[in-house]
Amino acid sequence: MRRSRAAWVAVVLAGTTLGTATVAADAAPVTDARSAAHTTACPTGWDSRDKARVAGTTTPVKDVRTGRHACFDRLVVDVPGASADRLGHFVRYADRLHQDGSGRPIAVGGGAVLEVRVAAPGYRPETGAATYPGRAGRPLPGVDLTGYRTFRDARFAGSFEGETQIGLGVRARLPFRVLALDGRVVVDVAHSWSGTR
C-alpha cells in the first residue's frame, strides 16, 4: 500500500510538472509574438504644436529626402556644411500652404498640412543659381511616398529671402518633432498619438 501510494504521488507530481512545462512552452511564443506585434513602444512626449528655432545660414539646401521608420515617417532637408547651431527652422500645421513672397496658395494632399521652413536658401546667395531642383507647387523631386503610413504628399513651395519652404501632407494632425543636426534638419511625424505602432 505504501509503495503504490508513493508511486501514485510521484506520477501525479511528474504529470503536473510536465503539464506546466508544456503549457508554458506552448503559450510563451504566442504571447511574445502578439505582444511584439501590437505593443511595440514608440517615442512619446511629442505634440502637434509649432516648433521653431531662431538661427540662419547662407549655406544652401542640396536635397530633400524622406524615410520610413517603425513609429514615424521622416523628412530630411540636407544642408551639407551647415552646423546644427546655424540651422533655424519653423514647422507648424497650417490650414493651407501659401508661398512666401507671392502669397499664392499651393495645394497639398492629405488630411493635414505641415508647413516646413528651413532658414537656408535653395540657391547660391552670390549668384542666385538654384542648388535644389524643386519647382514651386510641384512634388519634391525624387521623393516617392508609396507605402508611407503618415506622409501623403510633399510639395516644394520655393526659396525666398534665404528660407526654403515645403508643404508636407500628412494623414491627419499627428504629433511631430524637429531636430537640427550638422548638415540637416529632420522632421519626424508619428504614425499615431498612442505611443504604439
Short mmCIF file of the C-alpha atoms (twelve columns), coordinates in Angstrom:
data_MODEL
# 
_entry.id   MODEL 
# 
loop_
_atom_site.group_PDB 
_atom_site.id 
_atom_site.type_symbol 
_atom_site.label_atom_id 
_atom_site.label_alt_id 
_atom_site.label_comp_id 
_atom_site.label_asym_id 
_atom_site.label_seq_id 
_atom_site.Cartn_x 
_atom_site.Cartn_y 
_atom_site.Cartn_z 
_atom_site.pdbx_PDB_model_num 
ATOM 1   C CA . MET A 1   0.000  0.000  0.000   1 
ATOM 2   C CA . ARG A 2   2.781  2.413  0.929   1 
ATOM 3   C CA . ARG A 3   4.659  1.667  -2.257  1 
ATOM 4   C CA . SER A 4   1.590  2.181  -4.513  1 
ATOM 5   C CA . ARG A 5   0.626  5.403  -2.733  1 
ATOM 6   C CA . ALA A 6   4.176  6.765  -3.108  1 
ATOM 7   C CA . ALA A 7   4.208  5.742  -6.782  1 
ATOM 8   C CA . TRP A 8   0.856  7.487  -7.326  1 
ATOM 9   C CA . VAL A 9   2.092  10.725 -5.718  1 
ATOM 10  C CA . ALA A 10  5.244  10.579 -7.879  1 
ATOM 11  C CA . VAL A 11  3.164  10.108 -11.043 1 
ATOM 12  C CA . VAL A 12  0.820  12.965 -10.133 1 
ATOM 13  C CA . LEU A 13  3.743  15.295 -9.345  1 
ATOM 14  C CA . ALA A 14  5.572  14.311 -12.518 1 
ATOM 15  C CA . GLY A 15  2.432  14.835 -14.594 1 
ATOM 16  C CA . THR A 16  1.795  18.246 -13.026 1 
ATOM 17  C CA . THR A 17  5.360  19.339 -13.657 1 
ATOM 18  C CA . LEU A 18  5.305  18.101 -17.242 1 
ATOM 19  C CA . GLY A 19  1.909  19.667 -17.878 1 
ATOM 20  C CA . THR A 20  3.027  23.007 -16.535 1 
ATOM 21  C CA . ALA A 21  6.212  22.934 -18.553 1 
ATOM 22  C CA . THR A 22  4.303  22.033 -21.704 1 
ATOM 23  C CA . VAL A 23  1.715  24.770 -21.269 1 
ATOM 24  C CA . ALA A 24  4.370  27.392 -20.506 1 
ATOM 25  C CA . ALA A 25  6.472  26.403 -23.503 1 
ATOM 26  C CA . ASP A 26  3.467  26.353 -25.827 1 
ATOM 27  C CA . ALA A 27  1.987  29.626 -24.561 1 
ATOM 28  C CA . ALA A 28  5.121  31.765 -24.286 1 
ATOM 29  C CA . PRO A 29  5.946  32.186 -28.007 1 
ATOM 30  C CA . VAL A 30  2.344  33.026 -28.937 1 
ATOM 31  C CA . THR A 31  2.088  35.656 -26.192 1 
ATOM 32  C CA . ASP A 32  5.503  37.160 -27.043 1 
ATOM 33  C CA . ALA A 33  4.730  37.308 -30.776 1 
ATOM 34  C CA . ARG A 34  1.394  39.021 -30.181 1 
ATOM 35  C CA . SER A 35  2.908  41.461 -27.697 1 
ATOM 36  C CA . ALA A 36  5.730  42.372 -30.060 1 
ATOM 37  C CA . ALA A 37  3.340  42.920 -32.962 1 
ATOM 38  C CA . HIS A 38  0.804  45.027 -31.062 1 
ATOM 39  C CA . THR A 39  2.637  46.892 -28.295 1 
ATOM 40  C CA . THR A 40  5.967  47.989 -29.713 1 
ATOM 41  C CA . ALA A 41  6.859  51.097 -27.741 1 
ATOM 42  C CA . CYS A 42  7.290  54.248 -29.787 1 
ATOM 43  C CA . PRO A 43  8.645  57.626 -28.705 1 
ATOM 44  C CA . THR A 44  6.238  59.603 -26.547 1 
ATOM 45  C CA . GLY A 45  6.148  63.205 -25.481 1 
ATOM 46  C CA . TRP A 46  5.793  64.626 -28.997 1 
ATOM 47  C CA . ASP A 47  2.964  67.059 -29.715 1 
ATOM 48  C CA . SER A 48  1.462  68.956 -32.646 1 
ATOM 49  C CA . ARG A 49  2.389  72.489 -31.531 1 
ATOM 50  C CA . ASP A 50  4.549  74.831 -33.642 1 
ATOM 51  C CA . LYS A 51  8.304  74.170 -33.430 1 
ATOM 52  C CA . ALA A 52  10.770 76.991 -34.069 1 
ATOM 53  C CA . ARG A 53  14.485 77.632 -33.723 1 
ATOM 54  C CA . VAL A 54  15.908 81.066 -34.472 1 
ATOM 55  C CA . ALA A 55  19.128 80.776 -36.490 1 
ATOM 56  C CA . GLY A 56  20.158 81.046 -40.115 1 
ATOM 57  C CA . THR A 57  22.808 80.130 -42.636 1 
ATOM 58  C CA . THR A 58  23.751 81.116 -46.175 1 
ATOM 59  C CA . THR A 59  24.834 77.517 -46.828 1 
ATOM 60  C CA . PRO A 60  22.363 76.267 -49.453 1 
ATOM 61  C CA . VAL A 61  19.930 73.343 -49.395 1 
ATOM 62  C CA . LYS A 62  21.122 70.496 -51.638 1 
ATOM 63  C CA . ASP A 63  18.455 67.821 -51.216 1 
ATOM 64  C CA . VAL A 64  15.167 66.880 -49.546 1 
ATOM 65  C CA . ARG A 65  14.509 63.210 -48.873 1 
ATOM 66  C CA . THR A 66  12.162 61.006 -46.868 1 
ATOM 67  C CA . GLY A 67  12.310 57.720 -44.992 1 
ATOM 68  C CA . ARG A 68  10.002 55.222 -43.295 1 
ATOM 69  C CA . HIS A 69  10.564 54.051 -39.711 1 
ATOM 70  C CA . ALA A 70  8.670  51.721 -37.387 1 
ATOM 71  C CA . CYS A 71  6.988  54.536 -35.435 1 
ATOM 72  C CA . PHE A 72  7.170  57.587 -37.717 1 
ATOM 73  C CA . ASP A 73  7.797  58.912 -41.219 1 
ATOM 74  C CA . ARG A 74  10.809 61.215 -41.696 1 
ATOM 75  C CA . LEU A 75  11.558 64.241 -43.884 1 
ATOM 76  C CA . VAL A 76  15.196 65.381 -44.121 1 
ATOM 77  C CA . VAL A 77  16.337 68.708 -45.568 1 
ATOM 78  C CA . ASP A 78  20.044 68.335 -46.404 1 
ATOM 79  C CA . VAL A 79  22.216 71.419 -45.961 1 
ATOM 80  C CA . PRO A 80  25.752 69.960 -46.237 1 
ATOM 81  C CA . GLY A 81  28.390 72.025 -44.460 1 
ATOM 82  C CA . ALA A 82  25.980 73.881 -42.152 1 
ATOM 83  C CA . SER A 83  26.494 73.342 -38.439 1 
ATOM 84  C CA . ALA A 84  23.497 72.415 -36.284 1 
ATOM 85  C CA . ASP A 85  23.664 75.694 -34.353 1 
ATOM 86  C CA . ARG A 86  23.145 77.679 -37.606 1 
ATOM 87  C CA . LEU A 87  20.152 75.685 -38.862 1 
ATOM 88  C CA . GLY A 88  16.981 77.551 -37.966 1 
ATOM 89  C CA . HIS A 89  13.500 76.262 -38.705 1 
ATOM 90  C CA . PHE A 90  9.801  76.938 -38.266 1 
ATOM 91  C CA . VAL A 91  7.434  73.954 -38.582 1 
ATOM 92  C CA . ARG A 92  3.694  74.145 -37.985 1 
ATOM 93  C CA . TYR A 93  0.328  72.804 -39.027 1 
ATOM 94  C CA . ALA A 94  -1.373 75.242 -41.410 1 
ATOM 95  C CA . ASP A 95  -4.921 75.384 -42.763 1 
ATOM 96  C CA . ARG A 96  -3.399 75.987 -46.176 1 
ATOM 97  C CA . LEU A 97  0.105  76.412 -47.586 1 
ATOM 98  C CA . HIS A 98  0.854  79.877 -49.021 1 
ATOM 99  C CA . GLN A 99  4.038  80.502 -50.961 1 
ATOM 100 C CA . ASP A 100 6.364  83.086 -49.424 1 
ATOM 101 C CA . GLY A 101 6.673  86.267 -51.422 1 
ATOM 102 C CA . SER A 102 3.699  85.783 -53.756 1 
ATOM 103 C CA . GLY A 103 1.175  84.521 -51.195 1 
ATOM 104 C CA . ARG A 104 -0.033 82.065 -53.831 1 
ATOM 105 C CA . PRO A 105 -1.842 79.042 -52.323 1 
ATOM 106 C CA . ILE A 106 -0.255 75.664 -53.030 1 
ATOM 107 C CA . ALA A 107 -2.469 72.578 -52.879 1 
ATOM 108 C CA . VAL A 108 -1.052 69.831 -50.672 1 
ATOM 109 C CA . GLY A 109 -2.805 66.450 -50.396 1 
ATOM 110 C CA . GLY A 110 -3.587 64.719 -47.097 1 
ATOM 111 C CA . GLY A 111 -5.742 65.208 -44.020 1 
ATOM 112 C CA . ALA A 112 -3.464 67.943 -42.631 1 
ATOM 113 C CA . VAL A 113 -0.693 70.193 -43.957 1 
ATOM 114 C CA . LEU A 114 2.600  70.617 -42.139 1 
ATOM 115 C CA . GLU A 115 4.462  73.728 -43.295 1 
ATOM 116 C CA . VAL A 116 8.229  73.245 -43.075 1 
ATOM 117 C CA . ARG A 117 10.540 76.260 -43.306 1 
ATOM 118 C CA . VAL A 118 14.293 75.902 -43.058 1 
ATOM 119 C CA . ALA A 119 16.420 79.046 -42.688 1 
ATOM 120 C CA . ALA A 120 18.733 78.135 -45.574 1 
ATOM 121 C CA . PRO A 121 18.392 79.154 -49.224 1 
ATOM 122 C CA . GLY A 122 17.695 76.744 -52.083 1 
ATOM 123 C CA . TYR A 123 20.111 78.755 -54.203 1 
ATOM 124 C CA . ARG A 124 23.636 80.209 -54.096 1 
ATOM 125 C CA . PRO A 125 23.354 83.641 -52.441 1 
ATOM 126 C CA . GLU A 126 26.205 85.053 -54.569 1 
ATOM 127 C CA . THR A 127 24.667 84.140 -57.928 1 
ATOM 128 C CA . GLY A 128 21.039 83.143 -57.318 1 
ATOM 129 C CA . ALA A 129 21.699 79.817 -59.094 1 
ATOM 130 C CA . ALA A 130 19.441 77.031 -57.786 1 
ATOM 131 C CA . THR A 131 21.089 74.358 -55.629 1 
ATOM 132 C CA . TYR A 132 17.903 72.321 -55.191 1 
ATOM 133 C CA . PRO A 133 15.908 71.327 -58.305 1 
ATOM 134 C CA . GLY A 134 12.431 71.760 -56.781 1 
ATOM 135 C CA . ARG A 135 9.783  73.741 -58.649 1 
ATOM 136 C CA . ALA A 136 7.153  75.756 -56.789 1 
ATOM 137 C CA . GLY A 137 3.890  73.864 -56.408 1 
ATOM 138 C CA . ARG A 138 5.318  70.591 -57.718 1 
ATOM 139 C CA . PRO A 139 6.067  67.345 -55.807 1 
ATOM 140 C CA . LEU A 140 9.556  67.108 -54.326 1 
ATOM 141 C CA . PRO A 141 11.950 65.684 -56.939 1 
ATOM 142 C CA . GLY A 142 12.959 62.070 -56.286 1 
ATOM 143 C CA . VAL A 143 10.520 61.602 -53.382 1 
ATOM 144 C CA . ASP A 144 8.120  58.650 -53.663 1 
ATOM 145 C CA . LEU A 145 5.696  58.328 -50.741 1 
ATOM 146 C CA . THR A 146 4.203  54.989 -51.797 1 
ATOM 147 C CA . GLY A 147 3.792  52.759 -48.740 1 
ATOM 148 C CA . TYR A 148 4.230  55.502 -46.133 1 
ATOM 149 C CA . ARG A 149 1.882  55.285 -43.148 1 
ATOM 150 C CA . THR A 150 1.750  59.007 -42.347 1 
ATOM 151 C CA . PHE A 151 3.034  61.035 -45.318 1 
ATOM 152 C CA . ARG A 152 0.620  61.616 -48.212 1 
ATOM 153 C CA . ASP A 153 2.171  64.444 -50.253 1 
ATOM 154 C CA . ALA A 154 5.305  66.629 -50.322 1 
ATOM 155 C CA . ARG A 155 5.405  69.879 -52.320 1 
ATOM 156 C CA . PHE A 156 8.125  72.425 -52.867 1 
ATOM 157 C CA . ALA A 157 6.836  75.935 -52.155 1 
ATOM 158 C CA . GLY A 158 10.036 77.772 -53.047 1 
ATOM 159 C CA . SER A 159 13.018 79.514 -51.560 1 
ATOM 160 C CA . PHE A 160 12.617 83.189 -50.723 1 
ATOM 161 C CA . GLU A 161 14.845 85.610 -48.798 1 
ATOM 162 C CA . GLY A 162 17.082 82.834 -47.500 1 
ATOM 163 C CA . GLU A 163 14.345 80.415 -46.414 1 
ATOM 164 C CA . THR A 164 13.279 77.193 -48.092 1 
ATOM 165 C CA . GLN A 165 9.598  76.270 -47.755 1 
ATOM 166 C CA . ILE A 166 7.999  72.825 -48.124 1 
ATOM 167 C CA . GLY A 167 4.420  71.626 -47.722 1 
ATOM 168 C CA . LEU A 168 4.143  68.159 -46.184 1 
ATOM 169 C CA . GLY A 169 0.746  66.484 -46.481 1 
ATOM 170 C CA . VAL A 170 0.079  64.003 -43.671 1 
ATOM 171 C CA . ARG A 171 -2.734 61.571 -42.960 1 
ATOM 172 C CA . ALA A 172 -4.058 63.613 -40.009 1 
ATOM 173 C CA . ARG A 173 -2.850 66.154 -37.472 1 
ATOM 174 C CA . LEU A 174 -0.328 63.942 -35.666 1 
ATOM 175 C CA . PRO A 175 2.481  64.624 -33.182 1 
ATOM 176 C CA . PHE A 176 5.881  65.546 -34.601 1 
ATOM 177 C CA . ARG A 177 9.379  66.584 -33.624 1 
ATOM 178 C CA . VAL A 178 12.101 68.629 -35.349 1 
ATOM 179 C CA . LEU A 179 15.839 68.027 -34.995 1 
ATOM 180 C CA . ALA A 180 18.606 70.371 -36.155 1 
ATOM 181 C CA . LEU A 181 21.749 68.314 -36.751 1 
ATOM 182 C CA . ASP A 182 25.004 69.072 -38.520 1 
ATOM 183 C CA . GLY A 183 24.173 69.289 -42.223 1 
ATOM 184 C CA . ARG A 184 20.437 68.659 -41.965 1 
ATOM 185 C CA . VAL A 185 17.069 69.439 -40.436 1 
ATOM 186 C CA . VAL A 186 14.909 66.404 -39.638 1 
ATOM 187 C CA . VAL A 187 11.118 66.371 -39.248 1 
ATOM 188 C CA . ASP A 188 9.610  63.159 -37.819 1 
ATOM 189 C CA . VAL A 189 5.814  62.715 -37.842 1 
ATOM 190 C CA . ALA A 190 4.424  59.901 -35.659 1 
ATOM 191 C CA . HIS A 191 2.106  57.232 -37.026 1 
ATOM 192 C CA . SER A 192 -0.285 57.693 -34.088 1 
ATOM 193 C CA . TRP A 193 -0.945 59.543 -30.837 1 
ATOM 194 C CA . SER A 194 -0.927 56.333 -28.784 1 
ATOM 195 C CA . GLY A 195 2.796  55.656 -28.445 1 
ATOM 196 C CA . THR A 196 2.410  52.265 -30.130 1 
ATOM 197 C CA . ARG A 197 2.782  51.468 -33.780 1 
# 
